Amino acid sequence: MIDQGTSVIRPLRRSSAGRVLVCLGFCGGGTGPYRAWAGSLPEDTDLALVCYPGREGRFAEPFAASWDELAADATAAVRTVADRPYVLFGHSMGGWMAFDVATRIERTGGPAPDLLIVSSCNAPSRGVTDRDRFPRIEDGETELMAWMRTTGSLPDYAADDPDLREMAVELMRADIRVRDSYRPLPGTRTGAAVQVLYGADDPVIDPAVGNQWRAVAGPEFHLDRLPGGHFYTPDVWRTLPASFRTAASALERTP
């Protein structure tokens, strides 16, 4: 049974909003990088942040041992907030997770997202390639800490505390193992509208990312190239919801 109080963080608590933006975390991350977006969403949009096991309010729970275990957990969490129109967003590993969650819900007849937004990730139909193993399980503590600092997942107080630093690296390695165990079902597609976002200078992204994602997407498809690398530029990341689309411009602030 999913405890929505720990598995889904609701910074805005707009229970009467007409739609909800649901965000899934990247490798080694939590809900923190998405919380600042609360101030940039229109009044009719709520915000739901899925928290994976082993972090934040679920710190006492064991990490997911496999991709399937984490995907089942995330799917259950998303179902608790899919009682109204929703947009599903995932960054990096979270983009694959968002795709997997959307297709799991579709296969069981649940409400598909109005829009699936995948950010800084290659199409899952390629499988996990060497390009996608970033960071890598064999990276040392120094490299993993540098990655976490770049993503904002390791604040200074944690980096300076040996016990907190050890826990952060353990979390990072657990997520890498889960990511590397991802084995998408051949031929899996989503009927949802899909928007793909990627950084112009991101070395992780395959040059054919648009065509590859289009092959597994619904009839409505958008591809948007943004400034910066895997996490764009700080300014772009801070206002990233301004780049989100739907057919009805559901998340677009009215001038």
C-alpha positions, -999 to 999 in steps of 0.1 A, spaced: 0 0 0 15 34 -11 16 60 17 8 92 -3 22 113 26 57 100 20 56 87 -16 40 119 -31 51 154 -20 25 181 -27 42 215 -23 11 234 -35 -18 213 -22 -42 227 -48 -69 200 -45 -93 220 -67 -68 225 -95 -79 212 -129 -47 194 -137 -15 182 -120 21 181 -130 37 148 -118 75 147 -116 97 116 -114 133 119 -101 166 113 -118 195 90 -108 206 98 -72 180 126 -69 150 133 -48 121 158 -51 142 188 -42 152 199 -77 115 202 -87 102 220 -56 111 255 -69 89 250 -99 58 255 -76 62 292 -81 61 291 -119 30 271 -124 -4 286 -133 -31 287 -106 -51 258 -122 -21 234 -120 -12 214 -89 23 198 -84 30 162 -73 65 150 -67 71 113 -65 96 102 -39 114 69 -45 122 46 -16 154 52 5 153 90 5 136 120 21 104 109 39 111 73 28 146 72 42 139 42 65 127 21 35 152 -1 16 163 11 -19 145 -6 -48 165 -37 -58 156 -36 -95 140 -14 -122 108 -34 -121 105 -29 -83 110 8 -86 87 11 -116 59 -7 -98 64 16 -68 64 47 -90 33 35 -109 14 30 -77 23 65 -65 13 81 -98 -21 63 -97 -29 81 -64 -28 115 -81 -42 104 -115 -78 112 -105 -77 143 -127 -59 153 -160 -22 150 -155 11 157 -172 39 132 -164 75 145 -164 108 127 -159 144 139 -162 173 116 -173 166 82 -157 133 97 -146 124 101 -183 126 64 -188 107 59 -156 80 83 -168 77 64 -201 75 30 -183 49 43 -158 28 57 -185 28 25 -205 21 4 -174 -10 25 -166 -21 24 -202 -18 -14 -204 -41 -18 -174 -67 6 -187 -59 34 -163 -59 71 -173 -30 79 -195 -12 113 -191 -24 142 -212 13 147 -220 44 127 -213 75 149 -211 109 132 -212 139 153 -205 176 146 -212 172 109 -220 175 87 -251 146 66 -263 141 34 -243 138 13 -274 176 15 -277 181 -2 -244 207 9 -219 238 17 -240 272 28 -230 262 64 -237 234 61 -212 256 49 -183 263 83 -170 274 83 -141 288 47 -141 287 21 -114 325 18 -114 330 55 -107 347 63 -75 334 84 -46 350 116 -60 333 113 -94 299 104 -79 301 133 -55 310 157 -83 279 144 -102 256 149 -72 269 184 -66 263 193 -103 227 181 -100 221 198 -67 216 164 -49 245 169 -25 244 202 -5 275 215 11 265 204 46 261 168 34 294 168 14 312 180 45 298 153 68 314 118 63 283 99 74 259 119 52 284 117 23 286 79 26 248 77 26 245 99 -5 271 78 -24 252 46 -13 220 61 -27 237 71 -59 251 35 -65 217 20 -57 200 41 -83 228 34 -109 222 -4 -103 185 1 -109 190 22 -140 214 -3 -155 189 -31 -149 162 -15 -171 151 -38 -199 122 -22 -218 97 -46 -234 103 -48 -271 77 -29 -291 64 -9 -262 47 23 -272 26 50 -256 -5 65 -270 1 97 -251 13 129 -266 51 131 -260 74 161 -257 112 154 -257 135 180 -242 173 179 -245 203 201 -240 222 213 -271 255 205 -254 245 172 -237 270 144 -247 246 118 -234 220 124 -261 220 104 -293 219 126 -325 189 106 -336 170 112 -304 140 128 -322 133 99 -346 139 73 -319 114 88 -295 89 95 -323 88 58 -330 75 50 -296 52 80 -291 16 88 -298 5 108 -329 13 142 -312 50 147 -308 72 176 -300 110 178 -299 127 209 -282 164 217 -280 173 239 -251 206 257 -241 231 239 -220 241 203 -211 224 174 -193 208 198 -168 205 227 -193 216 260 -178 206 271 -143 182 297 -157 166 272 -181 162 246 -153 147 271 -129 120 280 -154 118 246 -172 79 243 -169 78 273 -193 90 249 -220 63 223 -214 36 219 -240 2 203 -243 -22 205 -272 -43 230 -252 -12 247 -237 -23 233 -204 8 244 -185 14 276 -203 9 308 -182 -16 332 -198 0 365 -206 
